[in-house]
Amino acid sequence: MLRDLDMDFKHLTPKAYLMQGLEESRGKSDDAKYKNSIRRAVKEYFGGEANLNCFALGKPSDDDSAL
């Protein structure tokens, strides 16, 4: 599950947003290598980028009348 409450998706599709988040960093630091390993693991676990998808959900609300 992925949630970014500030994202409005006006300029990106939800899938493009996910793919952008999974792009590997070009950094050479240990931190960049670690984060890239996590990005690769997510893509590999789900069978590659073709099998990944993202859906935009409405923001959570405390307003019970919206139910």
C-alpha positions, 0 to 999 in steps of 0.5 A: 500500500502506498499513500501520499496525502499531498499528491494531487495526480494532476500531472502524473498518472498513479502508475507513473507516480509509482514508477517515478518512486521506484526509479533507482538513484544514481548516487554511490553512497551506502544510503543510495545503494541500500534504497536502490536495493529496496526498489529492486526488491519491490519490483522483483517481488511483484514480477517486474514493472509490468505487474505493478500498478497503483490506484488513487484513493480518496483522502481519509476523512473524519466526516461520517456523513460522507459514508 
